Amino acid sequence: MPPVITNVDDLHAIYRRRVPKMFYDYCQSGSWTEQTYRENESDFDLIRLRQRVAVDMEGRSTATTMIGREVAMPVALAPVGLTGMQHADGEILAAKAAEAAGVPFTLSTMSICSIEDVAEHTTKPFWFQLYVMRDEDFVDRLIERARAAGCDALVLTLDLQILGQRHKDLKNGLSAPPKLTPASVANMMTKIGWGLNMLQTKRRFFGNIVGHAKGVENAASLASWTNEQFDPRLDWEKVRRIKEKWGGKLILKGILDAEDARMALQVGADAIIVSNHGGRQLDGALSSIRMLPEIVDAVGDKIEVHMDGGVRSGQDVLKAVALGARGTYIGRAFIYGLGAMGQKGVAQTLEVIRKELDTTMALCGEKDVHDLGPHNLLVPKGFRGEWEPHGRNG
Ligand code: GLV
């Protein structure tokens, strides 16, 4: 009998058993001590919900828009590097599940399936996440490829000019395809379903890069690729250049400070994603949900504010929306579903989250996702202001 999936943790447990340790660890890591990674999740638990009763709950709707696009709920799939290593053809499968559920899919630059692969297997536009490389021609070609594939938003990541250190990836020798060492082979031999699927696909390299970037025949290691190719000089001037080059909807990802949110507004972005890269970059930064209200206060009336980091349930989505996020992104939560059971698993993740959001709305006395607000929450005193800028430059 197939397992009964009632929450995202159920998918996580199956995912853990099915996927090689190297890729499981990649997903489950934050940088250095992982404080920010842990707090992204645990800070959601500090926020409680206000139960309201005797409210007509019939005819509820979680539907809204993100940058003008209709979405079935305020949730998009976040860009996740190496998704096609978690399950063969992972990006295609996740994009199909997102399309069926009526939410946007965002393809990472560091994906295994290419922009063209995903476009060929989907019917609705997806979003493309861009990393800025030193090679400007290559960046321009990526932008052109995204445009040609019909992508309707560019998600430009600003918090990864250099890669944060994740201890396990270094110890495991993370690469795509995986390097064959005695330890990795021994582990992969226990992951039969994963391996059989992987043998049936040709997509085992960084599909947007290999064969497209000059001189790159086999970009095996994420760490070496980022160290050599990512542009550490990325600044607001370059953001402006990319905005001009793209000319379409632009979402800036990795904003965690009100000052930077104001800069994003000045360059004319359509939305920002309050994010610390899932706790994978600057360990010691505050969680996304804790920074969200301050950033909403600073720019929320002029630009759409989205958030990611720690979203594992519909209750988390509700809390973020009530604090002013127009949309949220799930990364790890959809990878659990994908690794557990492919497209069906991503569909299950989205369905679990949609139901949780819908039921929580009802029990909070709300029928329309647009009516959610701070009045639905009980937030500890000091949730926003406990940490202050320190010193004379603060
Ligand atoms: C890349 O986006 C990563 O966080 O590994």
Boltz pocket constraint, residues with backbone or C-beta under 6 A from the ligand:
constraints:
  - pocket:
      binder: B
      contacts: [[A, 79], [A, 80], [A, 81], [A, 110], [A, 160], [A, 277], [A, 280]]
      max_distance: 6.0
